[in-house]
Amino acid sequence: MKMAGDQIFDQPVSDSAGMAGGNWVNAGISAAAVAKTSTEAGKMLQVAKSGGFRVSERGAQPLIEALADARDRIDQMLGKSYTFSTAPPLGSSPYAVQVAEHVRKSGDGPQGAVTVLTQLQAVLEQSEEALRHAMRNYREAEDNATSHYKA
């Protein structure tokens, strides 16, 4: 699946072995894709804080619930991520030690699964905060319009 010219997932989202099973690492979510998404979520939050967009509670609530569900799933994955912080016992030869360390780094290294999931969790939190600001903006605009017509 490709979005806006950038490869985000190696497998279709509907692939039951990929996303539905909670296996985000095998789904090909990369640190670069999450970083780009983080930048965009930050922009969205800034625009919402400045009053640049509004959304009704009815429109935002399903999105907020989906974000909360995704955060819960990431929490579950991170709760099991202790296995990523140790190198697997592959033997004591220099090559086995090197491979084991590489496997460990793919879990908790700078571009590893734990790091990427933690960053993705922050993106979801920023997105939810932006939606909450946009809902407040909507309520304020409605209140202003209502008070204008009452006067």
Secondary structure, 3 states (H helix, E strand, C coil): CEECCEECCCCCCCCCCCCCCCCCCCCCCCHHHHHHHHHHHHHHHHHHHCCCCCCCHHHHHHHHHHHHHHHHHHHHHHHCHHHHHCCCCCCCCHHHHHHHHHHHHHHHCCCCHHHHHHHHHHHHHHHHHHHHHHHHHHHHHHHHHHHHHHC
